[in-house]
Amino acid sequence: SFYDKHLERDIDNGNHLLLSGNRSAKAYLDRINASGLMETAPDARFAFADIETGERWQVCMNNGPVPWWVMSPLRRIPGTSLGDYLQGAGLARAKQGQTVADVIAGRGTMWSRFWEPLTLAVLNTTPERGEARLLWAAMAETFARGGQHCLPMFAPTGLGNALVVPAERYLELRGERTMHQHALKSVETIADRAMMLRFANGRAVEVFPQDKVILALPPTRLRMVLPDLDVPRDDAGILNAHFVVEDPDLTAGLPPITGLVNSTTHWAFVRGDVISLTISAADRLGLMDADPEDLAPKLWAETCIGLGLGNATYKAARINKERRATFDQSSAEAAKRPAARTRIKNLFLAGDATQTGLPATIEGAIRSGETAARLAA
């Protein structure tokens, strides 16, 4: 999260959706005394809009593990039948190396309005590339357990204020120190132990016999520090667009998140007078090199249709291109995720690109920290 001078607003670099079924994220928030900084929706209700047809609908899940909501045409996706929802059973039986497209049959309405948007959102890649077992891992802890595990959780003042600032305060109160802009350059080892950490600013930190080291680095940086480690590529991009609306009253009453189908944009998040858009797999969709001045009006036009804003205008816009948003969650690259335990006995790995069993999500990142801390302790 950061303050954008052009927008004159605090914004999140990227939009992330936490769900009530994310048990590690909830435990983390409790530990750093930040649960009150997140707002949980009263029900598992998700708004959608089709940009081509103009249709709008809401998917409203019931709380129990038995998905009674799919029985009702008023609560399920328009144009889908009860049988369409049985396709998800193939994900639970997916084998290593199979993609979402391999195990989901049919390319009709259910595909375009559910499976494709869900895969893009969760795996940040297309269904033709995304590892099926990873998508199921995320669904098994949320959608497959019923609506009470799918309540959206939002950070009204930003993810940084909810997830990062309280954690730093928690550490400071216990005498710990957080230092920023200290890029790790190398780890010096003798035999099977880390002995020295060297940083880009020239600082060196000796690792004493009782010390343990945990690295939480994206794959590209990890490969530089531990060159003998084979890690997945982390060049899967996400594009985010942020708009400050001219008339703040226009956003009042809008759903906090809306899924857009048959659209360049995938998700629209509303926070105050700022509407933030997310386009997953933007590298695969050829948008990372698009001119922001051409792209912003196009995305805003889709937003006005999807959110029913008519001819509304915006007074400021910003396009953020995160070229290394996540690791490549294709089957081939997901197989390269490193374990938390390394050949260096006093060095452990964390980060959502490690073997968490989950996709590249906040939940997976936090769980990786739990694993690394447990091993180090």
C-alpha positions as CSV (number, residue, x, y, z in Angstrom):
1,S,0.0,0.0,0.0
2,F,1.2,3.5,-0.7
3,Y,0.1,7.1,-1.1
4,D,-0.3,8.1,-4.7
5,K,0.4,11.7,-5.3
6,H,-1.5,11.8,-8.6
7,L,-4.6,10.2,-7.2
8,E,-4.1,11.9,-3.8
9,R,-5.3,8.7,-2.2
10,D,-3.8,5.7,-0.3
11,I,-4.1,2.7,-2.6
12,D,-3.1,-1.0,-2.6
13,N,-0.6,-1.9,-5.4
14,G,-2.8,-4.9,-6.1
15,N,-6.2,-6.1,-5.1
16,H,-6.5,-9.2,-3.0
17,L,-9.5,-11.0,-1.6
18,L,-9.4,-12.7,1.7
19,L,-12.2,-15.2,2.6
20,S,-13.4,-16.3,6.0
21,G,-12.1,-19.8,5.3
22,N,-8.5,-18.5,5.2
23,R,-7.7,-19.8,8.7
24,S,-4.0,-18.8,8.7
25,A,-4.8,-15.3,7.7
26,K,-7.4,-15.0,10.4
27,A,-5.0,-16.4,13.0
28,Y,-2.3,-14.0,11.8
29,L,-4.7,-11.0,12.2
30,D,-5.6,-12.2,15.7
31,R,-1.9,-12.4,16.7
32,I,-1.0,-8.9,15.5
33,N,-4.2,-7.5,17.0
34,A,-5.5,-6.4,13.6
35,S,-8.8,-8.4,13.2
36,G,-10.7,-5.2,13.8
37,L,-9.1,-3.6,10.7
38,M,-10.8,-6.1,8.4
39,E,-14.6,-6.0,7.6
40,T,-16.3,-9.3,7.0
41,A,-19.3,-9.4,4.7
42,P,-22.5,-10.7,6.3
43,D,-23.1,-13.3,3.7
44,A,-21.3,-15.1,0.8
45,R,-22.8,-12.9,-1.9
46,F,-20.8,-12.1,-5.1
47,A,-22.0,-9.7,-7.7
48,F,-21.2,-10.2,-11.4
49,A,-21.9,-8.3,-14.7
50,D,-21.6,-9.4,-18.3
51,I,-20.2,-6.5,-20.3
52,E,-21.4,-7.9,-23.7
53,T,-25.0,-8.7,-22.7
54,G,-25.5,-6.2,-19.9
55,E,-26.8,-8.9,-17.6
56,R,-26.1,-8.5,-13.9
57,W,-26.6,-11.2,-11.2
58,Q,-25.5,-12.3,-7.8
59,V,-24.3,-15.6,-6.6
60,C,-25.4,-16.2,-3.0
61,M,-24.1,-19.2,-1.2
62,N,-25.8,-20.9,1.8
63,N,-23.8,-21.4,4.9
64,G,-23.9,-25.2,5.2
65,P,-21.5,-27.6,3.4
66,V,-24.4,-28.9,1.3
67,P,-24.7,-26.4,-1.6
68,W,-28.4,-25.9,-1.6
69,W,-27.9,-22.6,-3.4
70,V,-27.2,-24.3,-6.7
71,M,-30.7,-25.8,-6.6
72,S,-32.2,-22.3,-7.0
73,P,-32.1,-20.6,-10.4
74,L,-32.3,-17.3,-8.5
75,R,-29.1,-17.9,-6.6
76,R,-26.9,-19.6,-9.1
77,I,-25.3,-18.3,-12.3
78,P,-27.8,-17.4,-15.0
79,G,-27.8,-19.9,-17.9
80,T,-26.4,-22.7,-15.9
81,S,-28.1,-26.0,-14.7
82,L,-27.6,-28.1,-11.7
83,G,-25.5,-30.6,-13.7
84,D,-23.0,-27.9,-14.6
85,Y,-21.9,-27.6,-11.0
86,L,-20.9,-31.3,-10.9
87,Q,-18.0,-30.6,-13.2
88,G,-16.0,-29.4,-10.2
89,A,-15.7,-33.0,-9.0
90,G,-13.0,-33.5,-11.6
91,L,-10.8,-31.0,-9.8
92,A,-10.8,-33.1,-6.6
93,R,-9.5,-36.1,-8.6
94,A,-7.0,-34.2,-10.7
95,K,-3.6,-35.7,-11.1
96,Q,-0.3,-33.9,-11.0
97,G,0.4,-32.2,-14.4
98,Q,-3.3,-31.8,-15.3
99,T,-4.6,-28.3,-16.1
100,V,-8.0,-26.9,-15.2
101,A,-8.9,-27.1,-18.9
102,D,-7.9,-30.8,-18.8
103,V,-10.4,-31.8,-16.1
104,I,-13.3,-29.4,-16.6
105,A,-15.5,-30.6,-19.5
106,G,-17.6,-28.3,-21.6
107,R,-17.0,-24.7,-22.7
108,G,-20.4,-23.2,-22.2
109,T,-21.9,-20.6,-19.9
110,M,-20.4,-22.3,-16.7
111,W,-17.0,-22.1,-18.2
112,S,-17.1,-18.4,-19.2
113,R,-18.9,-17.2,-16.1
114,F,-17.3,-19.4,-13.5
115,W,-14.4,-21.6,-14.2
116,E,-12.4,-19.2,-16.4
117,P,-12.8,-16.2,-14.1
118,L,-12.1,-18.3,-11.0
119,T,-8.9,-19.8,-12.6
120,L,-7.6,-16.4,-13.6
121,A,-8.3,-14.9,-10.2
122,V,-6.8,-17.8,-8.1
123,L,-4.0,-19.0,-10.3
124,N,-3.2,-15.8,-12.2
125,T,-3.0,-17.7,-15.5
126,T,-5.4,-19.2,-18.0
127,P,-7.2,-22.5,-17.5
128,E,-5.2,-24.0,-20.3
129,R,-2.0,-23.5,-18.2
130,G,-3.2,-23.5,-14.6
131,E,-2.4,-26.5,-12.4
132,A,-5.8,-28.1,-11.5
133,R,-4.7,-29.4,-8.1
134,L,-3.7,-25.9,-7.0
135,L,-7.2,-24.5,-7.9
136,W,-8.8,-27.4,-6.0
137,A,-6.6,-26.8,-3.0
138,A,-8.0,-23.2,-2.7
139,M,-11.5,-24.3,-3.3
140,A,-11.4,-27.2,-0.8
141,E,-10.8,-24.7,2.0
142,T,-13.4,-22.2,0.9
143,F,-16.1,-22.9,-1.7
144,A,-16.3,-26.6,-1.0
145,R,-17.0,-26.0,2.7
146,G,-20.0,-23.7,2.2
147,G,-20.8,-20.0,2.5
148,Q,-19.6,-19.6,6.0
149,H,-16.1,-20.2,4.7
150,C,-16.5,-17.8,1.7
151,L,-17.5,-14.6,3.5
152,P,-15.4,-11.8,1.8
153,M,-13.0,-9.9,4.1
154,F,-12.1,-6.3,3.1
155,A,-9.5,-3.8,4.4
156,P,-11.3,-0.4,4.4
157,T,-8.1,1.5,5.1
158,G,-5.9,-0.7,2.8
159,L,-4.1,-4.0,3.1
160,G,-0.9,-2.4,4.3
161,N,-2.6,-0.9,7.3
162,A,-4.3,-4.2,8.0
163,L,-1.6,-6.7,7.4
164,V,1.8,-5.0,7.6
165,V,1.7,-1.9,9.9
166,P,0.3,-3.9,12.9
167,A,2.8,-6.7,12.4
168,E,5.7,-4.2,12.5
169,R,4.2,-2.6,15.6
170,Y,3.8,-6.1,17.2
171,L,7.5,-6.7,16.6
172,E,8.6,-3.3,17.8
173,L,6.8,-3.8,21.1
174,R,8.8,-7.0,21.6
175,G,12.2,-5.3,21.0
176,E,12.5,-6.4,17.4
177,R,13.7,-4.2,14.5
178,T,12.4,-4.0,11.0
179,M,14.8,-2.5,8.4
180,H,13.6,-1.6,4.9
181,Q,15.7,-1.2,1.7
182,H,18.3,-3.7,2.8
183,A,18.4,-6.1,-0.2
184,L,20.1,-9.4,0.5
185,K,22.9,-10.0,-1.9
186,S,24.3,-13.4,-0.8
187,V,24.5,-16.1,1.8
188,E,27.9,-17.4,2.6
189,T,28.1,-21.0,3.8
190,I,30.6,-23.4,5.2
191,A,29.8,-27.0,4.7
192,D,26.0,-27.2,5.4
193,R,25.6,-24.1,7.5
194,A,24.9,-20.4,6.7
195,M,27.7,-18.3,8.2
196,M,27.3,-14.8,6.8
197,L,24.5,-12.7,5.2
198,R,25.8,-9.9,2.9
199,F,23.5,-7.0,1.8
200,A,23.7,-4.7,-1.2
201,N,24.5,-1.7,1.0
202,G,27.7,-3.3,2.2
203,R,26.4,-4.5,5.5
204,A,27.3,-8.0,6.7
205,V,25.6,-10.0,9.4
206,E,27.3,-12.9,11.0
207,V,25.2,-16.0,11.6
208,F,26.1,-17.5,15.0
209,P,25.9,-21.2,15.8
210,Q,22.5,-20.8,17.6
211,D,21.0,-18.6,14.9
212,K,18.5,-19.6,12.3
213,V,17.8,-17.9,9.0
214,I,14.5,-17.7,7.2
215,L,14.4,-16.2,3.7
216,A,11.1,-15.0,2.3
217,L,12.1,-13.9,-1.2
218,P,10.4,-14.1,-4.6
219,P,11.9,-16.7,-6.9
220,T,14.0,-14.3,-9.0
221,R,15.7,-12.9,-5.9
222,L,16.0,-16.4,-4.3
223,R,17.8,-17.7,-7.4
224,M,20.4,-14.9,-7.1
225,V,21.0,-15.6,-3.4
226,L,21.0,-19.4,-3.7
227,P,22.0,-20.1,-7.4
228,D,22.0,-23.9,-7.1
229,L,18.2,-23.8,-6.2
230,D,15.8,-24.7,-9.0
231,V,12.7,-22.5,-8.5
232,P,9.7,-21.6,-10.6
233,R,9.6,-18.6,-12.8
234,D,7.9,-15.6,-11.2
235,D,7.1,-13.5,-14.3
236,A,3.3,-13.9,-14.1
237,G,1.9,-10.4,-14.4
238,I,-1.1,-8.6,-13.0
239,L,-2.4,-5.2,-14.2
240,N,-4.3,-2.9,-11.8
241,A,-6.1,0.3,-12.6
242,H,-7.2,2.8,-10.0
243,F,-9.8,5.5,-10.7
244,V,-11.0,8.4,-8.5
245,V,-14.5,9.2,-9.5
246,E,-15.7,12.8,-10.0
247,D,-18.9,12.2,-8.0
248,P,-18.3,10.3,-4.8
249,D,-22.0,9.6,-4.4
250,L,-21.9,7.3,-7.4
251,T,-20.0,4.6,-5.5
252,A,-22.4,4.6,-2.5
253,G,-24.3,1.4,-2.4
254,L,-22.1,-0.4,-4.9
255,P,-20.9,-3.9,-4.0
256,P,-17.4,-3.9,-2.6
257,I,-16.4,-6.3,-5.4
258,T,-17.9,-7.1,-8.7
259,G,-16.7,-9.8,-11.2
260,L,-16.8,-8.7,-14.8
261,V,-17.1,-11.3,-17.6
262,N,-16.6,-10.8,-21.4
263,S,-14.5,-7.9,-20.3
264,T,-10.9,-6.9,-20.4
265,T,-11.2,-6.3,-16.6
266,H,-11.8,-9.2,-14.3
267,W,-12.7,-7.7,-11.0
268,A,-13.7,-4.2,-9.8
269,F,-13.1,-3.3,-6.1
270,V,-14.8,-0.2,-4.6
271,R,-13.4,1.6,-1.6
272,G,-14.7,5.1,-0.9
273,D,-14.4,7.2,-4.1
274,V,-11.8,4.9,-5.6
275,I,-12.6,2.1,-8.0
276,S,-9.7,-0.4,-8.5
277,L,-9.7,-2.9,-11.3
278,T,-7.7,-6.1,-11.5
279,I,-6.7,-7.9,-14.7
280,S,-5.1,-11.3,-13.9
281,A,-2.6,-13.0,-16.3
282,A,-2.1,-9.7,-18.0
283,D,1.1,-10.9,-19.5
284,R,-0.7,-13.9,-21.1
285,L,-3.4,-11.6,-22.3
286,G,-0.9,-9.2,-24.0
287,L,-1.7,-6.1,-21.8
288,M,1.6,-5.5,-20.0
289,D,2.9,-3.4,-22.9
290,A,-0.3,-1.5,-23.5
291,D,-0.1,2.3,-23.4
292,P,-1.7,3.5,-20.1
293,E,-3.2,6.6,-21.7
294,D,-5.1,4.3,-24.2
295,L,-5.9,1.7,-21.7
296,A,-7.4,3.8,-19.0
297,P,-10.4,5.1,-21.0
298,K,-11.2,1.6,-22.3
299,L,-11.2,0.1,-18.8
300,W,-13.3,3.0,-17.5
301,A,-15.9,2.4,-20.2
302,E,-16.2,-1.2,-19.1
303,T,-16.4,-0.2,-15.5
304,C,-19.3,2.2,-16.2
305,I,-21.2,-0.6,-18.0
306,G,-20.4,-3.3,-15.4
307,L,-21.2,-1.1,-12.3
308,G,-24.1,0.8,-13.9
309,L,-22.5,4.2,-13.7
310,G,-23.9,5.6,-16.9
311,N,-21.8,8.4,-18.3
312,A,-19.8,8.9,-15.1
313,T,-16.3,10.4,-15.3
314,Y,-13.2,10.1,-13.3
315,K,-10.8,12.9,-12.2
316,A,-7.7,10.8,-11.9
317,A,-6.4,7.4,-13.0
318,R,-3.4,5.3,-12.4
319,I,-2.3,2.1,-14.2
320,N,-0.1,-0.3,-12.2
321,K,1.7,-3.1,-14.0
322,E,3.2,-5.7,-11.7
323,R,5.3,-7.8,-14.0
324,R,6.3,-10.3,-11.3
325,A,3.1,-10.5,-9.4
326,T,3.2,-14.2,-8.8
327,F,5.1,-17.3,-9.7
328,D,4.1,-19.2,-12.8
329,Q,1.3,-21.5,-11.6
330,S,1.4,-23.7,-14.7
331,S,1.9,-27.4,-14.1
332,A,5.6,-27.5,-15.1
333,E,6.6,-24.5,-13.0
334,A,4.5,-25.4,-10.0
335,A,6.4,-28.6,-9.8
336,K,9.6,-26.6,-9.1
337,R,8.3,-25.0,-5.8
338,P,11.1,-25.5,-3.2
339,A,10.5,-27.0,0.2
340,A,10.8,-25.0,3.4
341,R,13.8,-27.1,4.5
342,T,17.0,-26.7,2.5
343,R,20.3,-28.4,2.3
344,I,21.7,-25.7,4.6
345,K,20.7,-26.9,8.0
346,N,20.2,-23.5,9.7
347,L,18.4,-21.9,6.7
348,F,14.7,-22.2,5.8
349,L,12.5,-20.8,3.1
350,A,9.1,-19.1,3.3
351,G,7.1,-17.3,0.7
352,D,4.0,-18.2,-1.4
353,A,6.2,-19.8,-4.1
354,T,7.4,-22.5,-1.7
355,Q,5.6,-25.8,-1.2
356,T,2.5,-24.6,0.7
357,G,0.0,-26.8,-1.1
358,L,-1.9,-23.6,-2.0
359,P,-1.7,-21.1,-4.9
360,A,0.1,-17.8,-4.7
361,T,-2.2,-16.2,-2.2
362,I,-1.9,-14.2,1.0
363,E,-3.2,-17.4,2.8
364,G,-0.4,-19.4,1.2
365,A,2.3,-16.8,2.1
366,I,1.2,-16.7,5.7
367,R,1.1,-20.5,5.9
368,S,4.6,-20.7,4.5
369,G,5.8,-18.5,7.4
370,E,4.1,-20.8,9.9
371,T,5.9,-23.8,8.4
372,A,9.4,-22.1,8.3
373,A,9.0,-20.8,11.9
374,R,8.0,-24.3,13.1
375,L,11.0,-25.9,11.4
376,A,13.4,-23.2,12.7
377,A,12.1,-23.5,16.2
